[in-house]
């Protein structure tokens, strides 16, 4: 499987906001639409801090 977990970083804390994310799509300035494997979705205002494809981990920083 190629899904990733998405973490949102606020200050120096990280929170897992969505598991098994299959797609990350830009949805405006500093806004991304996360789409899950089972059809769930979430919009988040953030910037991309790190994408680790081998580790199946995406880290976003809240704006």
N, C-alpha and C positions, 0 to 999 in steps of 0.2 A: 504494500500500500504506500501511497505517496502523500498522505495527509500529514498536516502539521498541527501542533498545538500553538495557539496564539496567546502571548503574554502582554499585558499592558503595564508599562512602567510609569509610576507617578513618584516624583522625587527619587528616592532610592529604593522604593519597594516595588516588587513585581507581583502581579496577580494574573492567574490563569483565567482568561475571559472566554475562551472557546476551544474545545477539543475537536480533533478530526476535521480540520478546515481543509477543504479541497480547492478553494479559489479565494483570492484577494483581489478585489477590483476597485480602482479609484472611483470615487463617487462625488468628487468636488475637491475644493482646496482643503488639504489636510484631512480628508475624510475617505474612509475605505469601507467597502461592503465585504464582509466575511461571509462565505457560503460554506456550510457544512456538508458532510458526506450524505446525510439523511435529509437534506433539503432545508434545514434551518438556516437562518441568516441573522446578521447583526451588523449595524452601522456603527462605526467608531471614529471619533475625531482624534487623530494622532498622526505622527510621522513615523516612518520606518526607521528603526534603529539598527536592527540586525535580522538577517535571514540566514538560517543555517539549514540547508536542505538535507545534509547528511544526518543531522540531529533531529530533524522533523520539528523545528522550533522557529517561530517568528516572534520577534520582540518589537513592539510598537511603543513609542513614547507619547503620553497624553499631551495635548496642547491646550 
